[in-house]
Amino acid sequence: MGRGGSLTPRCSHIWQGLGTWGILEGLAPEGTLIVPSQVDTEIQRSQEFHQGIPLTSSLTWVELAVLTEEEESTLLTVKMDLGGSATQHLGESAAIAVALHRAGVALLDDRAATKQATRLGVTWVDTLWIVIEAYKRLFDHDRQRTIAVVDDLLETGMYLPVTSGSEIITHAYEEGWLPE
Amino acid sequence: MNMRELGERIARARALVGRTQGSLGEALGLDRSAVSRIERGERKVGVTELLAIAETLGRPLAFFVAEPVPAVANRRRDGEHAHESNVLLDEELRSFSSDVQGLLDMGIIDAIDRESLALRTLHTHSDAEQAAGSVRERIGVERSAAIPDLGRFCEFLGLVTFAAALTREGPDGGCVEVGTEGAQLGVAVINGQAPSGRRRMTLAHELGHWLTGDAYDLESSFETERMLNSFAIHLLAPRAGVSGVWNKHDGWSKRDRAIAVGAEFRLSWSAAIGQLRNLDLITMTDYDSLSGNVPRQGEFAKLELVRRDEPAAPYLSPGFVSQVLRAYSTEDLTAERTLELLRGTMNKDDLPPIESMTIEHFRKSFAGHGS
């Protein structure tokens, strides 16, 4: 990951599913994850339904970002192309805007959002990338831990290219994502 | 986007739904003077406020933040019926052309090189007839046949159409050009609530504007308009076809034969008898006696003729719809944006299923971190 990562709402699957915040903390570039205020609002909203999600303000490695005027302008153009009500796709738009203007990496799982990021030249990664990176860099190649994380994500309803955690490592080798 | 331009757009959106500054302010938790200052470009509008304004006024965010497109051109019937629906037409043209431009930018729809299709300026009726014939030939429509799907026909020539609800007495339509040299599209909005024959004439007329390259010509002269009308009628009702239908019913009265021509080529009554006169199939006296007496629905039925309605509001060019839905299926467009782009021609339940995410998508994340 480059300098600064920017979290998006779909990635709150991570908040729900990865079980341990250490993954994001461990993979955050320079140890900091930037959470735009719009995303934070959505995370706070999801805390009502998922009690295990921590307050972002309590995490020292999370930097809450209030968008600059330039970032707001980018947010609006991305949001325009993603459409929807006042709150829909707002987090993805904010994450892309922040990643663009702060030379960061956006964490996105929404396909339409990744299209927007690509169009703007914003580097993005998805949750699966995070999991494989965690396997390599944080879990010390612990298969069982990785399988558990993937199963948790599948449990939240997230779409992944495998139907069970047990398939993930083989799949990653087949794709050439491992052993790098 | 500067504050002044944004303020003007907010004021226009508010006026379109007939709300006062006070009522908008109330919905947003602002006082009237704050709304007034926003509309004058004197007060910054925050992201949350702007999103709330868009939602309150029932306009997509694109209405407020999209880059402005070139000036609206060719608003037909402009001076004739100065009407608030002209404002509606302008807004629909702005909004639709900006959406088309956005889809071009995203690579979701394809542009064409207008120069490859361009017609030379039409100076005479003979030029207009010849140009109409060459355009029909280019698309492969038989020289005497009616054009069954005019929206699709225009789309083959790079003109994307939206038939909007602009009231029955509203303006006929207008068009603009978007894109860059060598990669453009024409964008037409026509009044989908005008009578059917009139809608087809308008669209054919706008096609003429697009193909002759004067889509930006705000000063379009009376003579130009006349030549484009001539192009339009020859495009819709070619000499060979009209004569064929006329002769086929030689045992019928002139009135019934004219009704048959109108039904076959889906023309308004005035356009049908006008073309019969142009082609010397009726005399001026015949024309005068027929012109005040528009046929009733029952007269078509009595002659076993079918009048087809096309394109009525809301209507969008089928290729445009297809490309938007393909982008939705692959999740390049969200459901919400897709419905905005489809302008009420579909609702959420009509949308096709989403294609399962392919491994290609996941690979992008790993290949250079998704960039």
Interface residues (C-beta under 8 A of the other chain):
Chain A: M1 G2 Q38 L67 E72 S73 L75 L76 T77 K79 M80 D81 L82 G83 G84 S85 A86 T87 Q88 H89 L90 V105 L108 D110 R111 A112 T114 K115 A117 T118 R119 G121 V122 T123 W124 V125 D126 L128 W129 I132 Y159 P161 E175 W177
Chain B: M1 G46 V47 T48 L50 L51 A52 A54 E55 P60 L61 A62 V65 A66 G102 D105 M106 T330 E331 D332 L333 T334 E336 R337 T338 L339 E340 S356 M357 I359 H361 F362 R363 K364 S365 F366 G368 H369 G370 S371
